[in-house]
Amino acid sequence: MEHKDKQAKYTPKDIRTSQKAIGLSGPLIKVSLDDDTTLAIIHREILCATSGFFKSATKPEWSESRAEPYTIRLPVDRPVADAFPLYQHWLYCGTLPISGEPVPKVFEALAKAYILGEVLLDTQFRNDIIDTIVVTWEEYRHSPIGKPVAIIYEGTLPGSPARRLVSDMCAYIIHDHKSWTDELDDCPPDFCKDVLRAIAKLRGSDHEVHKPYPWKEFCESYHENEAV
């Protein structure tokens, strides 16, 4: 008698990839801070795959000049170094482990990671961080503001793509909800300047405001009351 409770047909999982196989046969490199705190021990081929910093640091002329040839010290402080586990995961897996955190904390971690990518001269990593900021915004409709913005501006130069992204997001989306206004005090002055430039560009030179100018329609609202 045929069994009536047939199981659902199994679909084989396709785990093929066109990417080159990860090379794990080379030496291991210890990455540490100036205080000798060890951040990670990573295969050299993986470590140097996309980072200009590590590619240079592992060249014979540099590694042989160090007391510990297979140890590289990062010129970063602790807050940025906190992003290294995320970078290590990205190196081996190609993904960013950020799920489960509140969105502001996610943006803070991504901001630190972007600065780490600046130090490591890793364009591919920085671009993936930019993409992750965008997809996080798409999912939660929450933009980076406050501390993440301060981190980005402290660790980047004018014209940085990350600066342009967060200032453009603010220019297009900012409103008077406290989720925005409460965080503005933590934003650096250069960010506010960039936002104003982005707003001016967004409006255009021939922009016409459809609402009445408040200073024309309600001039008295700018008056002060006489002291009693």
Order of alpha helices (4+ residues) and beta strands (2+ residues): beta-beta-alpha-alpha-alpha-beta-alpha-alpha-alpha-alpha-alpha-alpha-alpha-alpha-alpha
